[in-house]
Amino acid sequence: MAEWDVDCPLDLVTCYAGLPAGFDPATEVFRVFDYPGKDGRQRLLQILKKRDYAYIGVICSTEPIMLWWKWFLALRLPAKLFIVNENGDYFWFHRDNFNSVREFALERSGLTGAGALRTLGRLLAFPFTLFYLLMYAFTVHARRRLRLALSGNSQGSKS
């Protein structure tokens, strides 16, 4: 395996404690739990802006870990963005790679291949399913109330 002799410091924004294996001990680690709430996000954003990054890499694996943090920082920091998937493949996030970005987003949302029709069917069926469940719950509770009201009146008239 070839050794890379690149003098390029890396910083890391993560939700995990500790420094991952393979990172230089001089790596600056920013833990999102140290920056809670809106004020914390803004404080982290200001710290990262002051560091004047040229590039930002976002790991987009199949787990939605730190999803909102990733996109918050990617869209707010003035640096060139590249996306890395779980296989280590990457692409630059800009209009020349629009097809790659679109395919990546469709794949992650389940709208490609054999699962696409199933996912679209679920999206279309959701409002009807929700309506049916709400109407069923309303009917069951209304019948129960009516039955209790009628049984209460019939007992009261017998005494």
C-alpha positions as CSV (number, residue, x, y, z in Angstrom):
1,M,0.0,0.0,0.0
2,A,1.4,3.4,-1.0
3,E,2.0,6.0,1.6
4,W,0.6,9.4,0.9
5,D,2.9,12.3,1.9
6,V,0.4,15.1,1.7
7,D,0.7,18.1,4.0
8,C,-3.0,18.8,4.2
9,P,-4.5,19.3,7.7
10,L,-8.0,17.9,8.2
11,D,-10.6,19.0,10.7
12,L,-13.5,16.8,11.6
13,V,-17.1,17.6,12.6
14,T,-18.6,14.6,14.3
15,C,-21.1,13.3,16.8
16,Y,-18.7,10.6,18.1
17,A,-16.2,11.0,21.0
18,G,-12.5,10.6,20.3
19,L,-10.5,10.7,17.2
20,P,-11.1,8.0,14.6
21,A,-8.2,5.7,13.7
22,G,-6.0,7.0,10.9
23,F,-6.4,10.7,11.7
24,D,-3.4,12.9,12.6
25,P,-3.4,13.6,16.3
26,A,-3.2,17.3,15.4
27,T,-6.7,17.1,13.8
28,E,-9.2,19.6,15.3
29,V,-12.3,17.7,16.3
30,F,-15.6,19.6,16.6
31,R,-18.3,17.6,18.4
32,V,-21.9,18.7,17.5
33,F,-23.0,17.9,21.1
34,D,-20.7,20.7,22.3
35,Y,-22.8,23.2,20.2
36,P,-26.5,22.6,21.2
37,G,-29.4,24.7,20.0
38,K,-29.6,27.5,17.5
39,D,-26.9,29.6,19.2
40,G,-24.5,26.7,19.3
41,R,-25.0,26.0,15.6
42,Q,-24.3,29.6,14.8
43,R,-21.2,29.6,17.1
44,L,-19.8,26.5,15.3
45,L,-20.5,28.0,11.9
46,Q,-18.6,31.2,12.9
47,I,-15.6,29.1,14.2
48,L,-15.5,27.1,10.9
49,K,-15.9,30.2,8.7
50,K,-12.9,31.8,10.5
51,R,-10.8,28.7,9.6
52,D,-11.4,29.6,5.9
53,Y,-11.7,26.1,4.4
54,A,-11.2,25.6,0.7
55,Y,-13.0,22.2,0.6
56,I,-15.7,20.4,2.6
57,G,-16.3,16.7,2.4
58,V,-19.6,15.2,3.5
59,I,-19.9,11.5,4.1
60,C,-23.3,10.4,2.9
61,S,-23.7,6.8,4.0
62,T,-27.0,5.0,4.3
63,E,-27.4,6.0,7.9
64,P,-28.9,9.4,8.5
65,I,-26.4,10.3,11.2
66,M,-26.0,14.1,11.6
67,L,-28.1,14.6,8.4
68,W,-29.2,18.1,9.3
69,W,-25.8,19.2,10.6
70,K,-24.1,18.0,7.4
71,W,-26.4,20.0,5.1
72,F,-26.5,23.0,7.4
73,L,-22.7,23.3,7.3
74,A,-22.4,22.3,3.6
75,L,-24.8,25.0,2.5
76,R,-23.5,27.7,4.9
77,L,-19.7,27.4,4.6
78,P,-18.1,29.1,1.6
79,A,-16.1,26.2,0.3
80,K,-16.1,23.7,-2.5
81,L,-18.2,20.7,-1.5
82,F,-17.6,17.0,-2.3
83,I,-19.8,14.1,-1.4
84,V,-18.4,10.8,-0.3
85,N,-20.5,7.6,-0.2
86,E,-19.9,4.5,2.0
87,N,-17.8,2.9,-0.7
88,G,-15.3,5.8,-0.7
89,D,-16.6,7.0,-4.1
90,Y,-16.9,10.8,-4.3
91,F,-18.1,13.5,-6.6
92,W,-18.0,17.3,-6.5
93,F,-21.3,19.0,-5.7
94,H,-21.8,21.5,-8.6
95,R,-23.9,21.8,-11.7
96,D,-21.5,19.9,-14.0
97,N,-22.2,16.9,-11.9
98,F,-26.0,17.4,-11.7
99,N,-26.8,13.9,-13.1
100,S,-24.6,12.3,-10.4
101,V,-26.2,14.4,-7.7
102,R,-29.7,13.6,-9.0
103,E,-28.9,9.8,-9.2
104,F,-27.4,9.8,-5.8
105,A,-30.5,11.6,-4.3
106,L,-32.9,9.3,-6.1
107,E,-30.9,6.2,-4.9
108,R,-30.9,7.4,-1.3
109,S,-34.6,8.1,-1.3
110,G,-35.5,4.7,-2.8
111,L,-36.8,6.1,-6.1
112,T,-34.6,3.9,-8.4
113,G,-34.7,0.3,-9.4
114,A,-37.4,-2.2,-8.3
115,G,-38.1,-0.2,-5.1
116,A,-39.2,2.9,-7.0
117,L,-42.7,1.8,-7.8
118,R,-43.2,0.5,-4.2
119,T,-42.0,3.8,-2.7
120,L,-44.2,5.9,-5.0
121,G,-47.1,3.6,-4.1
122,R,-46.5,4.1,-0.4
123,L,-46.4,7.9,-0.9
124,L,-49.7,7.8,-2.8
125,A,-51.4,5.5,-0.4
126,F,-50.3,7.4,2.7
127,P,-53.1,10.0,2.8
128,F,-55.8,7.4,2.1
129,T,-54.4,5.1,4.8
130,L,-54.2,7.9,7.3
131,F,-57.8,9.0,6.5
132,Y,-59.1,5.4,6.9
133,L,-57.3,5.0,10.2
134,L,-58.7,8.3,11.5
135,M,-62.2,7.4,10.4
136,Y,-62.0,3.9,12.0
137,A,-60.8,5.4,15.3
138,F,-63.6,8.0,15.2
139,T,-66.2,5.3,14.5
140,V,-65.0,3.0,17.3
141,H,-64.9,5.8,19.8
142,A,-68.2,7.3,18.7
143,R,-70.0,3.8,18.9
144,R,-68.5,3.3,22.4
145,R,-69.7,6.8,23.6
146,L,-73.1,6.1,22.1
147,R,-73.4,2.7,23.7
148,L,-72.3,4.1,27.1
149,A,-74.8,6.9,26.8
150,L,-77.7,4.6,25.8
151,S,-76.9,2.1,28.6
152,G,-76.6,4.9,31.1
153,N,-80.1,6.2,30.1
154,S,-81.7,2.8,30.1
155,Q,-80.4,2.0,33.6
156,G,-81.6,5.4,34.9
157,S,-85.1,4.9,33.6
158,K,-85.5,1.5,35.2
159,S,-84.9,2.7,38.7
